[in-house]
Amino acid sequence: MLTHPFWGIVEESWAGMAPQQKFVLPGFEQPIEVFLGEELFEEDEEDEEYDLSPAQLDEYAATFQAFVADAPRLLPELQQQTFARYQDLYASFYEDSAQSGAPALYLRTPEEHFAYLQDVAYLRITDEQTLRLSIRYGLDPEHGLEIRFEANQLAEMGGIAET
């Protein structure tokens, strides 16, 4: 367990080191669980431990605060890029009731689609100003959606654990 001026109490959780409190991201309805540092996988855990230094915690806090401050610029791009992904990969299925077996969604704007991105699983902050936003994406529950940002630039999108 660690204590940090910004993060508060940080302790090991189900997917790595995490502050006890959740944080609010502009544009998202629910507070979000934040993980700090890389996730260790079971085969790694024998040789490595979650070991964060005060300097790393400071770096992660600066990365998070810069991301939140830049959210007004990032949110429209996030909405547009995720909507474009929806149109490329999912719209032909969800907009055709014969294929989906359900009424068509009629998602015509990035803002309408953004409602499907509100179930955030967690945010992970790692070195070099990298954040991964992992979303339980109801339109692809098998893979979810993960968006990686590097230095407040949208760098990559894919399924959870694919970026």
C-alpha positions in Angstrom: 0.0 0.0 0.0 1.2 3.5 -0.9 -0.1 7.0 -0.2 0.2 9.7 -2.8 -0.9 13.4 -2.6 -3.0 13.1 -5.8 -4.0 9.4 -5.9 -4.6 9.0 -2.2 -4.2 5.4 -1.0 -2.9 3.1 -3.8 -3.0 -0.7 -3.3 -3.0 -3.9 -5.3 -6.3 -4.7 -6.9 -7.6 -7.3 -9.3 -5.7 -5.9 -12.3 -2.7 -4.1 -10.7 -2.1 -1.1 -8.5 -5.1 1.2 -8.2 -6.1 4.1 -6.0 -9.0 3.3 -3.7 -11.0 6.1 -5.1 -12.5 6.3 -8.6 -12.1 9.3 -10.9 -14.4 11.3 -13.1 -13.5 11.7 -16.8 -15.3 14.5 -18.7 -18.0 13.1 -21.0 -18.5 9.9 -19.0 -21.3 9.5 -16.6 -19.8 7.2 -14.0 -16.6 7.5 -12.0 -13.9 5.2 -13.4 -11.5 2.8 -11.8 -7.9 3.8 -12.6 -4.9 1.4 -12.7 -1.4 2.6 -12.5 1.4 0.9 -14.3 1.5 -2.2 -16.5 -0.7 -5.2 -15.7 1.2 -8.3 -14.6 0.0 -11.6 -16.0 0.0 -14.8 -13.9 3.2 -16.1 -15.5 5.0 -12.8 -14.7 3.8 -12.6 -11.1 6.4 -15.0 -9.7 9.3 -12.9 -10.9 7.8 -9.4 -10.6 5.7 -7.5 -8.2 3.7 -4.3 -8.5 6.4 -1.8 -7.5 5.6 1.8 -8.1 8.0 4.6 -7.1 6.8 8.0 -5.9 8.3 9.5 -9.1 6.1 7.1 -11.2 3.0 8.0 -9.2 3.8 11.7 -9.8 4.3 11.0 -13.6 1.0 9.1 -13.8 -0.8 11.9 -11.9 0.6 14.5 -14.4 -0.4 12.3 -17.3 -4.0 11.9 -15.9 -4.4 15.6 -15.1 -3.1 16.7 -18.5 -5.6 14.2 -20.1 -8.5 15.6 -18.1 -7.5 19.2 -18.9 -7.3 18.3 -22.6 -10.7 16.4 -22.6 -12.7 19.2 -24.3 -10.4 18.8 -27.4 -10.1 15.0 -27.1 -13.8 14.1 -26.6 -15.1 15.2 -30.0 -12.2 13.3 -31.7 -12.9 10.2 -29.6 -16.6 10.4 -30.5 -15.8 10.8 -34.2 -13.2 8.0 -34.3 -15.3 5.5 -32.4 -18.3 6.3 -34.6 -16.2 5.7 -37.7 -15.2 2.4 -36.3 -18.8 1.5 -35.6 -19.7 2.4 -39.2 -16.9 0.3 -40.6 -17.3 -2.8 -38.5 -20.8 -2.9 -37.0 -23.3 -0.7 -38.8 -24.2 -3.1 -41.5 -25.3 -5.6 -38.8 -27.0 -3.2 -36.3 -28.7 -1.0 -38.9 -30.3 -4.1 -40.6 -33.0 -5.7 -38.4 -33.0 -8.7 -40.7 -29.3 -9.4 -39.8 -29.4 -8.4 -36.1 -32.9 -9.8 -35.3 -33.6 -6.6 -33.4 -34.9 -3.2 -34.4 -32.3 -1.1 -36.3 -30.3 1.3 -34.0 -30.4 4.2 -36.5 -27.2 5.7 -35.1 -26.5 8.6 -37.4 -24.1 10.8 -35.4 -21.0 10.4 -33.2 -23.0 11.8 -30.2 -25.8 9.1 -30.6 -23.2 6.4 -30.8 -21.3 7.7 -27.7 -24.2 6.5 -25.5 -22.9 3.0 -26.2 -19.4 3.9 -24.8 -20.5 4.8 -21.3 -19.8 1.5 -19.6 -16.1 2.1 -18.9 -14.3 -1.0 -17.4 -11.2 1.0 -16.3 -8.5 3.4 -17.3 -4.9 2.3 -17.2 -2.0 4.8 -17.1 1.5 3.6 -18.0 4.8 5.2 -18.7 5.5 7.7 -21.5 2.2 9.5 -21.0 0.1 6.5 -22.2 -3.5 5.9 -21.2 -5.7 3.0 -22.2 -9.5 3.5 -21.8 -11.1 0.0 -21.7 -14.9 0.0 -22.4 -17.5 -2.7 -22.1 -18.8 -2.0 -25.5 -22.4 -3.3 -25.8 -22.2 -3.5 -29.6 -19.2 -5.9 -29.3 -19.5 -7.5 -25.9 -17.0 -10.3 -26.8 -14.1 -7.9 -27.5 -15.1 -4.6 -25.9 -13.3 -1.5 -27.0 -10.0 -0.1 -25.9 -8.6 3.3 -26.9 -4.9 4.1 -26.4 -3.8 7.7 -26.0 -0.1 8.7 -26.1 0.7 12.3 -25.0 -3.0 13.2 -25.4 -3.2 11.9 -29.0 -5.5 9.1 -29.9 -3.0 6.5 -31.0 -4.9 3.2 -31.5 -8.3 1.5 -31.1 -9.1 -2.2 -30.9 -10.6 -4.8 -28.6 -9.6 -4.8 -24.9 -6.0 -5.8 -24.4 -5.3 -5.4 -28.2 -3.8 -1.9 -28.1 
